[in-house]
């Protein structure tokens, strides 16, 4: 019945900056969520929001576990994770400036080893509460590949993260990708 009235059933969970950890059932407007999805796209689940609860209290959250109907692809459910100093998120690795790389232009290619990096965020204010609502946790970690050569190994230590984002429990030697020779050379047995 909620969905028929334009509302999404949602669960608020996780540990907040104030120590709150109760799971709370909430409902949100399907129309508002659809509008935010269109506006934010990839960044939707990495945007901080203030969720106003029925008792009038506010909670800093990130959308989590968006669910879609399997047939209509309409929004079917959405949960919210309380955002605090200890919140971690998986951020997708994205390669940029591939067209500027001589190795990649000559037929080389990137073999992904890790598609995501688990990250923590140092964006809390003095009271431990995250800063401004609407702040966007980067939806991607961009890796510039304009200067890669065939045989290069791209490691976490080579990535420039925003100053307030840090890898969570990932050693600096974590391999993200390897640059291979052209597919033609590999088929002929010459490539590396």
VEXDREN-2710 file (C-alpha; in Angstrom, 1 decimal):
% VEXDREN-2710
k/r/px/py/pz
1/UNK/0.0/0.0/0.0
2/UNK/2.9/2.4/0.7
3/UNK/4.2/2.0/-2.9
4/UNK/0.7/2.6/-4.3
5/UNK/0.7/5.9/-2.4
6/UNK/4.1/7.0/-3.8
7/UNK/6.1/6.0/-0.7
8/UNK/9.1/3.7/-0.5
9/UNK/9.6/1.5/2.6
10/UNK/13.1/2.1/3.9
11/UNK/15.3/1.0/6.8
12/UNK/17.7/3.3/8.6
13/UNK/20.6/1.4/10.1
14/UNK/24.2/1.7/11.2
15/UNK/26.0/3.6/13.9
16/UNK/25.5/7.4/13.8
17/UNK/27.9/10.1/15.0
18/UNK/25.9/10.3/18.2
19/UNK/26.2/6.6/18.9
20/UNK/22.6/5.8/17.7
21/UNK/22.4/2.3/16.4
22/UNK/18.7/1.4/16.4
23/UNK/17.2/0.2/13.1
24/UNK/14.3/2.5/12.2
25/UNK/11.7/1.9/9.6
26/UNK/11.1/5.1/7.5
27/UNK/9.3/6.0/4.3
28/UNK/10.5/8.4/1.6
29/UNK/8.8/9.9/-1.4
30/UNK/9.4/7.8/-4.6
31/UNK/9.2/10.9/-6.7
32/UNK/11.9/12.7/-4.6
33/UNK/14.2/9.7/-4.8
34/UNK/13.6/9.3/-8.6
35/UNK/14.5/13.0/-9.0
36/UNK/17.7/12.7/-7.0
37/UNK/18.7/9.6/-9.0
38/UNK/18.3/11.5/-12.2
39/UNK/20.2/14.5/-10.9
40/UNK/23.0/12.6/-9.1
41/UNK/23.3/9.5/-11.2
42/UNK/26.5/7.6/-10.1
43/UNK/26.9/9.9/-7.2
44/UNK/23.5/9.2/-5.7
45/UNK/24.7/6.5/-3.2
46/UNK/27.7/8.6/-2.4
47/UNK/25.9/11.8/-1.4
48/UNK/25.3/12.8/2.2
49/UNK/21.7/13.7/3.1
50/UNK/19.9/14.9/6.2
51/UNK/17.0/12.5/6.8
52/UNK/14.2/13.9/8.9
53/UNK/12.6/11.3/11.1
54/UNK/9.0/11.2/12.3
55/UNK/10.0/12.6/15.7
56/UNK/11.6/15.6/14.0
57/UNK/15.2/14.6/14.6
58/UNK/17.7/14.7/11.8
59/UNK/20.2/12.0/10.9
60/UNK/23.1/12.3/8.4
61/UNK/22.8/9.4/6.0
62/UNK/24.0/8.0/2.7
63/UNK/21.5/6.0/0.5
64/UNK/22.3/2.3/0.4
65/UNK/21.0/-0.8/-1.3
66/UNK/18.7/0.8/-3.9
67/UNK/16.3/-1.9/-5.1
68/UNK/14.4/-2.0/-8.4
69/UNK/11.4/-4.0/-9.5
70/UNK/12.7/-6.9/-11.7
71/UNK/10.1/-6.3/-14.5
72/UNK/9.3/-2.6/-14.5
73/UNK/12.7/-1.4/-13.2
74/UNK/10.8/1.1/-11.0
75/UNK/12.3/2.0/-7.6
76/UNK/11.1/-0.7/-5.2
77/UNK/13.0/0.0/-2.0
78/UNK/15.9/2.0/-0.6
79/UNK/17.8/1.8/2.7
80/UNK/19.8/4.4/4.4
81/UNK/23.1/4.0/6.3
82/UNK/23.9/6.4/9.1
83/UNK/27.1/8.3/8.2
84/UNK/29.7/8.7/10.8
85/UNK/33.5/9.0/11.2
86/UNK/33.7/5.2/11.0
87/UNK/31.6/4.7/7.8
88/UNK/33.4/3.0/4.9
89/UNK/32.3/2.7/1.3
90/UNK/33.5/0.8/-1.8
91/UNK/34.5/3.3/-4.4
92/UNK/34.8/2.2/-8.1
93/UNK/38.2/2.5/-9.8
94/UNK/37.9/4.4/-13.2
95/UNK/40.7/4.9/-15.7
96/UNK/40.9/8.4/-17.3
97/UNK/42.9/9.8/-20.2
98/UNK/43.2/6.4/-22.0
99/UNK/43.1/8.2/-25.3
100/UNK/46.3/10.1/-24.4
101/UNK/48.3/7.0/-23.6
102/UNK/50.7/6.0/-26.4
103/UNK/50.7/2.4/-25.1
104/UNK/46.9/2.1/-25.2
105/UNK/46.6/3.9/-28.5
106/UNK/49.0/1.2/-30.0
107/UNK/46.6/-1.6/-29.0
108/UNK/47.6/-2.1/-25.3
109/UNK/44.9/-2.6/-22.8
110/UNK/44.3/-2.5/-19.1
111/UNK/43.5/-5.7/-17.2
112/UNK/41.6/-4.8/-14.0
113/UNK/42.6/-6.7/-10.9
114/UNK/40.5/-4.7/-8.4
115/UNK/37.4/-2.8/-9.5
116/UNK/36.8/-1.1/-6.1
117/UNK/38.7/0.3/-3.2
118/UNK/37.2/0.2/0.3
119/UNK/37.7/3.8/1.6
120/UNK/37.1/5.7/4.8
121/UNK/36.5/9.5/5.0
122/UNK/37.9/12.1/7.2
123/UNK/35.1/14.7/6.7
124/UNK/33.8/15.0/10.3
125/UNK/33.5/18.3/12.1
126/UNK/34.6/19.0/15.6
127/UNK/31.7/17.1/17.2
128/UNK/32.3/14.0/15.0
129/UNK/29.3/14.9/12.8
130/UNK/29.9/14.8/9.1
131/UNK/30.1/18.2/7.4
132/UNK/27.5/19.7/5.0
133/UNK/24.6/17.7/3.7
134/UNK/24.9/17.3/0.0
135/UNK/28.7/16.7/0.2
136/UNK/29.6/14.1/-2.3
137/UNK/31.8/11.2/-1.5
138/UNK/33.5/10.6/-4.9
139/UNK/31.6/8.0/-6.9
140/UNK/34.9/6.9/-8.5
141/UNK/38.6/6.9/-7.8
142/UNK/40.1/8.2/-11.0
143/UNK/43.4/6.9/-12.2
144/UNK/45.2/8.8/-14.9
145/UNK/46.7/6.4/-17.4
146/UNK/48.0/8.9/-19.9
147/UNK/51.6/7.9/-19.2
148/UNK/51.4/4.2/-18.7
149/UNK/53.6/1.8/-20.5
150/UNK/53.1/-1.9/-21.5
151/UNK/54.0/-4.0/-18.5
152/UNK/53.2/-1.3/-15.9
153/UNK/51.4/-2.4/-12.7
154/UNK/49.0/0.2/-11.3
155/UNK/49.1/0.1/-7.5
156/UNK/47.1/1.8/-4.8
157/UNK/50.1/3.9/-3.8
158/UNK/50.2/5.4/-7.3
159/UNK/46.6/6.8/-6.9
160/UNK/46.0/10.4/-6.0
161/UNK/43.0/10.3/-3.5
162/UNK/41.3/13.5/-2.3
163/UNK/42.9/14.5/1.0
164/UNK/39.9/13.5/3.0
165/UNK/39.6/10.0/1.5
166/UNK/41.8/7.2/2.7
167/UNK/42.1/3.5/1.8
168/UNK/40.6/1.4/4.5
169/UNK/42.6/-1.7/5.4
170/UNK/44.2/-1.9/1.9
171/UNK/48.0/-2.1/1.8
172/UNK/49.7/0.5/-0.5
173/UNK/51.0/-2.4/-2.7
174/UNK/47.4/-3.5/-3.6
175/UNK/47.4/-4.1/-7.4
176/UNK/44.5/-2.3/-9.2
177/UNK/45.4/-3.1/-12.8
178/UNK/48.1/-4.3/-15.2
179/UNK/48.9/-2.8/-18.6
180/UNK/49.2/-5.5/-21.2
181/UNK/50.6/-5.4/-24.8
182/UNK/48.4/-5.3/-27.8
183/UNK/45.9/-8.2/-28.2
184/UNK/47.4/-9.0/-31.6
185/UNK/50.8/-9.5/-30.0
186/UNK/49.4/-11.7/-27.2
187/UNK/47.5/-13.9/-29.8
188/UNK/50.8/-14.3/-31.7
189/UNK/52.6/-15.2/-28.4
190/UNK/54.9/-12.1/-28.3
191/UNK/53.1/-9.9/-25.7
192/UNK/53.5/-9.2/-22.1
END
